[in-house]
Amino acid sequence: MNIDIKGYSQSFYKDICGASLKPVLDTIEYAHKKGIWIETTTLLIPGYNDSDDEIRAIAQFQANLDTNMPWHISAFHPMYKMLNVPRTPAQTLRRAYDIGKDVGLKYVYVGNIDDEARESTYCPKCGKLVIDRHGHIGQYVTNHLVHNNQCPSCSYTLHGIWQ
């Protein structure tokens, strides 16, 4: 499952999404307990959900649940009812990536920008590039994992569905 965590404040969910945060978090926890592979995505919107505190809260929630759960951080582009909001700067995505890694998430990815280094997968144990993704939407992929999702350098078994 890929579940959006749109922000980490009830006011953001109510005012911007017309929804509630708690059911989203509950769904993630429930699916995780059931053994379902989950990845989350957060669209960072400048001035709305891109503060360090909000980003750290999302990352920490996820790390507390499972540091192996991938987190996709996407850039916002002005559309529809938010044409007056600027696109997400690349440095915001890089900052969020660093925050995710700092709290212990092993698989953090940026999206909607070109950043090959932060859209690829690295071995959490030795740091070797194991899945190389490039292109604007990661459409070019080279999988270096060997049998059973093992790193070719150190034999660490990476968590996830890689095929």
GROMACS elastic network, one bead per residue, 0.5 to 0.9 nm:
[ bonds ]
;  ai    aj funct       b0    kb
    1    31     6  0.84443   500
    1    36     6  0.71899   500
    1    37     6  0.62081   500
    1    39     6  0.62067   500
    1    40     6  0.81313   500
    2    37     6  0.85994   500
    2    38     6  0.57256   500
    2    40     6  0.52551   500
    2    41     6  0.69486   500
    3    24     6  0.78995   500
    3    27     6  0.86549   500
    3    28     6  0.73268   500
    3    38     6  0.72663   500
    3    39     6  0.64430   500
    3    41     6  0.62607   500
    3    42     6  0.88298   500
    4     7     6  0.87764   500
    4    24     6  0.79568   500
    4    39     6  0.86311   500
    4    40     6  0.54766   500
    4    42     6  0.57829   500
    4    43     6  0.80727   500
    5     8     6  0.73430   500
    5    21     6  0.81221   500
    5    24     6  0.70381   500
    5    25     6  0.78696   500
    5    40     6  0.65249   500
    5    41     6  0.60303   500
    5    42     6  0.52900   500
    5    43     6  0.81392   500
    5    58     6  0.74824   500
    6    12     6  0.82664   500
    6    13     6  0.73502   500
    6    17     6  0.82510   500
    6    21     6  0.84066   500
    6    41     6  0.76747   500
    6    42     6  0.52820   500
    6    43     6  0.63034   500
    6    44     6  0.78727   500
    6    49     6  0.77726   500
    7    10     6  0.82288   500
    7    12     6  0.65145   500
    7    13     6  0.69342   500
    7    21     6  0.78740   500
    7    42     6  0.71329   500
    7    43     6  0.83217   500
    7    44     6  0.81831   500
    7    48     6  0.84106   500
    7    49     6  0.55689   500
    7    50     6  0.84443   500
    7    54     6  0.68626   500
    7    55     6  0.78614   500
    7    57     6  0.88694   500
    7    58     6  0.71237   500
    8    11     6  0.88068   500
    8    12     6  0.74744   500
    8    13     6  0.79829   500
    8    21     6  0.70080   500
    8    49     6  0.76701   500
    8    54     6  0.58220   500
    8    55     6  0.78023   500
    8    57     6  0.64540   500
    8    58     6  0.59119   500
    9    12     6  0.53704   500
    9    13     6  0.65535   500
    9    14     6  0.87426   500
    9    20     6  0.89609   500
    9    21     6  0.69347   500
    9    49     6  0.84606   500
    9    54     6  0.75813   500
   10    13     6  0.50886   500
   10    14     6  0.60226   500
   10    15     6  0.84367   500
   10    19     6  0.84232   500
   10    20     6  0.61296   500
   10    21     6  0.55288   500
   10    22     6  0.79657   500
   11    14     6  0.50648   500
   11    15     6  0.57909   500
   11    16     6  0.80156   500
   11    20     6  0.85000   500
   11    21     6  0.88446   500
   12    15     6  0.53132   500
   12    16     6  0.54854   500
   12    17     6  0.70314   500
   12    18     6  0.86634   500
   12    19     6  0.88546   500
   12    20     6  0.87596   500
   12    21     6  0.85820   500
   12    48     6  0.72668   500
   12    49     6  0.74489   500
   13    16     6  0.56189   500
   13    18     6  0.60618   500
   13    19     6  0.52284   500
   13    20     6  0.53543   500
   13    21     6  0.59357   500
   14    17     6  0.57175   500
   14    19     6  0.50513   500
   14    20     6  0.59584   500
   14    21     6  0.82161   500
   15    18     6  0.58203   500
   15    19     6  0.80477   500
   16    19     6  0.81318   500
   16    48     6  0.86579   500
   17    20     6  0.79885   500
   20    23     6  0.64610   500
   20    24     6  0.74572   500
   21    24     6  0.54435   500
   21    25     6  0.65144   500
   21    26     6  0.87463   500
   22    25     6  0.51849   500
   22    26     6  0.59764   500
   22    27     6  0.84946   500
   23    27     6  0.59636   500
   23    28     6  0.85954   500
   24    27     6  0.51610   500
   24    28     6  0.63749   500
   24    29     6  0.87556   500
   25    28     6  0.51646   500
   25    29     6  0.62544   500
   25    30     6  0.85673   500
   25    61     6  0.86175   500
   26    29     6  0.51186   500
   26    30     6  0.59723   500
   26    31     6  0.85174   500
   27    30     6  0.50340   500
   27    31     6  0.59873   500
   27    32     6  0.83605   500
   28    31     6  0.53217   500
   28    32     6  0.60565   500
   28    33     6  0.86083   500
   28    38     6  0.75045   500
   28    40     6  0.86681   500
   29    32     6  0.51366   500
   29    33     6  0.61818   500
   29    34     6  0.86918   500
   29    65     6  0.73180   500
   30    33     6  0.51669   500
   30    34     6  0.63241   500
   30    35     6  0.88874   500
   30    36     6  0.89867   500
   31    34     6  0.50203   500
   31    35     6  0.64816   500
   31    36     6  0.54199   500
   31    37     6  0.78989   500
   31    38     6  0.74910   500
   32    35     6  0.51682   500
   32    36     6  0.55143   500
   32    37     6  0.69612   500
   32    38     6  0.68750   500
   32    65     6  0.81406   500
   32    66     6  0.85270   500
   33    36     6  0.75514   500
   35    38     6  0.88233   500
   37    69     6  0.78738   500
   37   160     6  0.74002   500
   37   161     6  0.80842   500
   38    69     6  0.62995   500
   38    70     6  0.74574   500
   39    69     6  0.57461   500
   39    71     6  0.59812   500
   39    72     6  0.75048   500
   40    62     6  0.86857   500
   40    69     6  0.76206   500
   40    70     6  0.63800   500
   40    72     6  0.60427   500
   40    73     6  0.85334   500
   41    70     6  0.85239   500
   41    71     6  0.57662   500
   41    73     6  0.57782   500
   41    74     6  0.71505   500
   42    58     6  0.86739   500
   42    71     6  0.76670   500
   42    72     6  0.62961   500
   42    74     6  0.60462   500
   42    75     6  0.87496   500
   43    49     6  0.84428   500
   43    72     6  0.84301   500
   43    73     6  0.60230   500
   43    75     6  0.59278   500
   43    76     6  0.59827   500
   43    88     6  0.89984   500
   44    47     6  0.89616   500
   44    48     6  0.78351   500
   44    49     6  0.59408   500
   44    50     6  0.54871   500
   44    55     6  0.86773   500
   44    73     6  0.69389   500
   44    74     6  0.61279   500
   44    75     6  0.57833   500
   44    76     6  0.59337   500
   44    88     6  0.66393   500
   44    92     6  0.81417   500
   44    93     6  0.77100   500
   45    48     6  0.54748   500
   45    49     6  0.57085   500
   45    50     6  0.60774   500
   45    75     6  0.73610   500
   45    76     6  0.55032   500
   45    77     6  0.83946   500
   45    85     6  0.78079   500
   45    86     6  0.82250   500
   45    87     6  0.74859   500
   45    88     6  0.61980   500
   46    49     6  0.67785   500
   46    50     6  0.57432   500
   46    51     6  0.84714   500
   46    76     6  0.78107   500
   46    85     6  0.69743   500
   46    86     6  0.67293   500
   46    87     6  0.71117   500
   46    88     6  0.57485   500
   46    89     6  0.81099   500
   46    92     6  0.85991   500
   47    50     6  0.62594   500
   47    51     6  0.75567   500
   47    85     6  0.82800   500
   48    51     6  0.78652   500
   49    52     6  0.89190   500
   49    54     6  0.61763   500
   49    55     6  0.73576   500
   50    53     6  0.82549   500
   50    54     6  0.64570   500
   50    55     6  0.62466   500
   50    88     6  0.87972   500
   50    92     6  0.73479   500
   50    93     6  0.89445   500
   50    96     6  0.82970   500
   51    54     6  0.52904   500
   51    55     6  0.61598   500
   51    56     6  0.84467   500
   51    92     6  0.89504   500
   52    55     6  0.51222   500
   52    56     6  0.58685   500
   52    57     6  0.84218   500
   52    95     6  0.81770   500
   52    96     6  0.75730   500
   52    99     6  0.80174   500
   53    56     6  0.51389   500
   53    57     6  0.60681   500
   53    58     6  0.87431   500
   54    57     6  0.50830   500
   54    58     6  0.63776   500
   54    59     6  0.86899   500
   55    58     6  0.53134   500
   55    59     6  0.62453   500
   55    60     6  0.85404   500
   55    96     6  0.62364   500
   55    99     6  0.73656   500
   55   100     6  0.80752   500
   56    59     6  0.50515   500
   56    60     6  0.58440   500
   56    61     6  0.84233   500
   56    96     6  0.77975   500
   56    99     6  0.61931   500
   56   100     6  0.71053   500
   56   103     6  0.78116   500
   57    60     6  0.51009   500
   57    61     6  0.60629   500
   57    62     6  0.85916   500
   58    61     6  0.52518   500
   58    62     6  0.63783   500
   58    63     6  0.86799   500
   58   100     6  0.86288   500
   59    62     6  0.51966   500
   59    63     6  0.60568   500
   59    64     6  0.85592   500
   59    71     6  0.79566   500
   59    96     6  0.86132   500
   59    99     6  0.72898   500
   59   100     6  0.52659   500
   59   101     6  0.86008   500
   59   103     6  0.68010   500
   59   104     6  0.85844   500
   59   105     6  0.74180   500
   60    64     6  0.59211   500
   60    65     6  0.84714   500
   60   100     6  0.77294   500
   60   103     6  0.61630   500
   60   104     6  0.83318   500
   60   105     6  0.85445   500
   61    64     6  0.52803   500
   61    65     6  0.64604   500
   61    66     6  0.88434   500
   62    65     6  0.51224   500
   62    66     6  0.60693   500
   62    67     6  0.68417   500
   62    69     6  0.71659   500
   62    70     6  0.88728   500
   62    71     6  0.82098   500
   62   105     6  0.77834   500
   63    66     6  0.51136   500
   63    68     6  0.79579   500
   63    69     6  0.78141   500
   63   100     6  0.83011   500
   63   103     6  0.66692   500
   63   104     6  0.62382   500
   63   105     6  0.57286   500
   63   106     6  0.89660   500
   64    67     6  0.71253   500
   65    69     6  0.82527   500
   66    69     6  0.55799   500
   66   105     6  0.79534   500
   67    70     6  0.79325   500
   67   103     6  0.86713   500
   67   104     6  0.60558   500
   67   106     6  0.58458   500
   67   107     6  0.78732   500
   68   104     6  0.89924   500
   68   105     6  0.64425   500
   68   106     6  0.56283   500
   68   107     6  0.64704   500
   68   158     6  0.86816   500
   68   159     6  0.63803   500
   68   160     6  0.79186   500
   69   105     6  0.73507   500
   69   106     6  0.76673   500
   69   107     6  0.68324   500
   69   108     6  0.87407   500
   69   159     6  0.84070   500
   69   160     6  0.82196   500
   70   105     6  0.74957   500
   70   106     6  0.73149   500
   70   108     6  0.57295   500
   70   109     6  0.76187   500
   70   160     6  0.85051   500
   71    97     6  0.89573   500
   71   100     6  0.80175   500
   71   105     6  0.79232   500
   71   107     6  0.64455   500
   71   109     6  0.62659   500
   71   110     6  0.85599   500
   72    97     6  0.89391   500
   72   107     6  0.85270   500
   72   108     6  0.59995   500
   72   110     6  0.57776   500
   72   111     6  0.68258   500
   72   119     6  0.87900   500
   73    93     6  0.66415   500
   73    96     6  0.74070   500
   73    97     6  0.74617   500
   73   108     6  0.75678   500
   73   109     6  0.60566   500
   73   111     6  0.59807   500
   73   112     6  0.86871   500
   74    88     6  0.84537   500
   74    93     6  0.72612   500
   74   109     6  0.83635   500
   74   110     6  0.57046   500
   74   112     6  0.56082   500
   74   113     6  0.79294   500
   75    87     6  0.68951   500
   75    88     6  0.50373   500
   75    89     6  0.74696   500
   75    90     6  0.76494   500
   75    92     6  0.86100   500
   75    93     6  0.69693   500
   75   110     6  0.78049   500
   75   111     6  0.62496   500
   75   112     6  0.52126   500
   75   113     6  0.67506   500
   76    79     6  0.87047   500
   76    85     6  0.88239   500
   76    86     6  0.79784   500
   76    87     6  0.52202   500
   76    88     6  0.51803   500
   76    89     6  0.87520   500
   76   112     6  0.76834   500
   77    82     6  0.88134   500
   77    83     6  0.84256   500
   77    85     6  0.81494   500
   77    86     6  0.70291   500
   77    88     6  0.68519   500
   77   112     6  0.85323   500
   78    81     6  0.83400   500
   78    82     6  0.56785   500
   78    84     6  0.68978   500
   78    85     6  0.58697   500
   78    86     6  0.61419   500
   78    87     6  0.59246   500
   79    82     6  0.54791   500
   79    83     6  0.50264   500
   79    84     6  0.85829   500
   79    85     6  0.85985   500
   80    83     6  0.60726   500
   81    84     6  0.81589   500
   82    85     6  0.55380   500
   82    86     6  0.86682   500
   83    86     6  0.76890   500
   85    88     6  0.89081   500
   86    89     6  0.84283   500
   88    91     6  0.83810   500
   88    92     6  0.67192   500
   88    93     6  0.75536   500
   89    92     6  0.54101   500
   89    93     6  0.69928   500
   90    93     6  0.52493   500
   90    94     6  0.62938   500
   90    95     6  0.86349   500
   90   113     6  0.71222   500
   90   114     6  0.88523   500
   90   115     6  0.86570   500
   91    95     6  0.59865   500
   91    96     6  0.85209   500
   92    95     6  0.50397   500
   92    96     6  0.61868   500
   92    97     6  0.85534   500
   93    96     6  0.50338   500
   93    97     6  0.60716   500
   93    98     6  0.86163   500
   93   110     6  0.63371   500
   93   111     6  0.83424   500
   93   113     6  0.89271   500
   94    98     6  0.62170   500
   94    99     6  0.86113   500
   94   110     6  0.75604   500
   94   118     6  0.79084   500
   95    98     6  0.51180   500
   95    99     6  0.62038   500
   95   100     6  0.86641   500
   96   100     6  0.61295   500
   96   101     6  0.86058   500
   96   110     6  0.86658   500
   97   100     6  0.51657   500
   97   101     6  0.63016   500
   97   102     6  0.85735   500
   97   108     6  0.61586   500
   97   109     6  0.69251   500
   97   110     6  0.69974   500
   97   118     6  0.76067   500
   98   101     6  0.50992   500
   98   102     6  0.59536   500
   98   103     6  0.87065   500
   98   108     6  0.87487   500
   99   103     6  0.63148   500
   99   104     6  0.87321   500
   99   105     6  0.89198   500
  100   103     6  0.54563   500
  100   104     6  0.65865   500
  100   105     6  0.55056   500
  100   106     6  0.82545   500
  100   107     6  0.85821   500
  100   108     6  0.65785   500
  101   104     6  0.51182   500
  101   105     6  0.50593   500
  101   106     6  0.65421   500
  101   107     6  0.79671   500
  101   108     6  0.70376   500
  102   105     6  0.74141   500
  105   108     6  0.66408   500
  106   122     6  0.85724   500
  106   123     6  0.84694   500
  106   124     6  0.59165   500
  107   121     6  0.69211   500
  107   122     6  0.79346   500
  107   124     6  0.80616   500
  108   118     6  0.74749   500
  108   119     6  0.78513   500
  108   120     6  0.88825   500
  108   121     6  0.82247   500
  109   118     6  0.54822   500
  109   120     6  0.70771   500
  109   121     6  0.80311   500
  110   113     6  0.73037   500
  110   114     6  0.86642   500
  110   115     6  0.73052   500
  110   116     6  0.89715   500
  110   118     6  0.57342   500
  110   119     6  0.54125   500
  110   120     6  0.89678   500
  111   114     6  0.75631   500
  111   115     6  0.79637   500
  111   118     6  0.85221   500
  111   119     6  0.68285   500
  111   136     6  0.81590   500
  111   137     6  0.69622   500
  111   138     6  0.82908   500
  112   136     6  0.67855   500
  112   137     6  0.64923   500
  113   136     6  0.61394   500
  113   137     6  0.76670   500
  114   118     6  0.89458   500
  114   119     6  0.83616   500
  114   134     6  0.75749   500
  114   135     6  0.66780   500
  114   136     6  0.51533   500
  114   137     6  0.77472   500
  114   138     6  0.84930   500
  115   118     6  0.55894   500
  115   119     6  0.62298   500
  115   120     6  0.87613   500
  115   134     6  0.76256   500
  115   135     6  0.85423   500
  115   136     6  0.81722   500
  116   119     6  0.52409   500
  116   120     6  0.61615   500
  116   132     6  0.76868   500
  116   133     6  0.62433   500
  116   134     6  0.51203   500
  116   135     6  0.75557   500
  116   136     6  0.88187   500
  116   138     6  0.80211   500
  117   120     6  0.58407   500
  117   121     6  0.84997   500
  117   132     6  0.84428   500
  117   133     6  0.83841   500
  117   134     6  0.85476   500
  118   121     6  0.78679   500
  118   133     6  0.89924   500
  119   132     6  0.79731   500
  119   133     6  0.60675   500
  119   134     6  0.72566   500
  119   138     6  0.71185   500
  120   129     6  0.72692   500
  120   130     6  0.78556   500
  120   131     6  0.56891   500
  120   134     6  0.75476   500
  120   138     6  0.83746   500
  120   141     6  0.87283   500
  121   124     6  0.88553   500
  121   128     6  0.85597   500
  121   129     6  0.60814   500
  121   130     6  0.57761   500
  121   132     6  0.66084   500
  121   133     6  0.78782   500
  122   125     6  0.86229   500
  122   126     6  0.81346   500
  122   127     6  0.52919   500
  122   128     6  0.53160   500
  122   130     6  0.53576   500
  122   131     6  0.68987   500
  122   132     6  0.86166   500
  122   151     6  0.89029   500
  123   126     6  0.56519   500
  123   128     6  0.53060   500
  123   129     6  0.64921   500
  123   130     6  0.63182   500
  123   150     6  0.89037   500
  123   151     6  0.64267   500
  123   153     6  0.88267   500
  123   154     6  0.86280   500
  123   156     6  0.73706   500
  123   157     6  0.86040   500
  123   158     6  0.69587   500
  124   127     6  0.57141   500
  124   128     6  0.82193   500
  124   156     6  0.81459   500
  124   158     6  0.76810   500
  125   128     6  0.83510   500
  125   151     6  0.89415   500
  125   154     6  0.77038   500
  125   156     6  0.66688   500
  126   151     6  0.86361   500
  126   153     6  0.75750   500
  126   154     6  0.67061   500
  126   156     6  0.83203   500
  127   130     6  0.86610   500
  128   151     6  0.78060   500
  128   152     6  0.85729   500
  128   153     6  0.70859   500
  128   154     6  0.88084   500
  129   132     6  0.65951   500
  129   144     6  0.78725   500
  129   151     6  0.88103   500
  130   142     6  0.82153   500
  130   143     6  0.62783   500
  130   145     6  0.57250   500
  130   150     6  0.89675   500
  130   151     6  0.65189   500
  130   152     6  0.77149   500
  131   141     6  0.68947   500
  131   142     6  0.56941   500
  131   144     6  0.57418   500
  131   145     6  0.71245   500
  131   162     6  0.89195   500
  132   138     6  0.87413   500
  132   140     6  0.79069   500
  132   141     6  0.55433   500
  132   142     6  0.50707   500
  132   143     6  0.64797   500
  132   144     6  0.78767   500
  133   137     6  0.86136   500
  133   139     6  0.69963   500
  133   140     6  0.56256   500
  133   142     6  0.66815   500
  133   143     6  0.86569   500
  134   137     6  0.72864   500
  134   139     6  0.64495   500
  134   140     6  0.53037   500
  134   141     6  0.66872   500
  135   139     6  0.56306   500
  135   140     6  0.60182   500
  135   141     6  0.88915   500
  136   139     6  0.72562   500
  137   140     6  0.83975   500
  138   141     6  0.68100   500
  143   146     6  0.85203   500
  143   162     6  0.81814   500
  143   163     6  0.87688   500
  144   150     6  0.89735   500
  144   151     6  0.75853   500
  144   152     6  0.70315   500
  145   148     6  0.80545   500
  145   149     6  0.53483   500
  145   150     6  0.54802   500
  145   151     6  0.53793   500
  145   152     6  0.61251   500
  145   158     6  0.86401   500
  145   162     6  0.84098   500
  146   149     6  0.57065   500
  146   150     6  0.52230   500
  146   151     6  0.64710   500
  146   152     6  0.60527   500
  146   155     6  0.84836   500
  147   150     6  0.60850   500
  147   151     6  0.89348   500
  148   157     6  0.69341   500
  148   158     6  0.85059   500
  149   155     6  0.86815   500
  149   156     6  0.81887   500
  149   157     6  0.54748   500
  149   158     6  0.56193   500
  149   159     6  0.75899   500
  149   160     6  0.81665   500
  149   161     6  0.84244   500
  149   162     6  0.70882   500
  149   163     6  0.89141   500
  150   153     6  0.85839   500
  150   154     6  0.79529   500
  150   156     6  0.52952   500
  150   158     6  0.60728   500
  151   154     6  0.56854   500
  151   156     6  0.52787   500
  151   157     6  0.64104   500
  151   158     6  0.71645   500
  152   155     6  0.58130   500
  152   156     6  0.82501   500
  153   156     6  0.81898   500
  154   157     6  0.89883   500
  155   158     6  0.89922   500
  158   162     6  0.89600   500
  159   162     6  0.86429   500
